[in-house]
Amino acid sequence: MAAKDDETPISKTADFPDITNLTYEQARDELISIVAQLEGGQIGLEDSMTLWQRGEALATHCNTWLDGAEAKLTTGSESKLTEQS
């Protein structure tokens, strides 16, 4: 009987690229893939938890991108309003 430690989980954290290097689109696409895998229910509990943690990190990364874009738009709009006054 083979030891469980010999098995390589498909979702091992070390196999994931660093989130800080991902664009918004890359992070969003990976998050969509993770949600689909979790909804499929075909993976074990340990892998599901690893994917969930990765998904949480990706969601935070996407929100950071969106918050930054919103801040740029807000700052740009405020600058235009000030110039028009």
ABEGO torsion letter per residue (X at the ends): XBBAAABBBAABAAABBBAAABBAAAAAAAAAAAAAAAAAGABBAAAAAAAAAAAAAAAAAAAAAAAAAAAAAAAAAAAAAAAAX
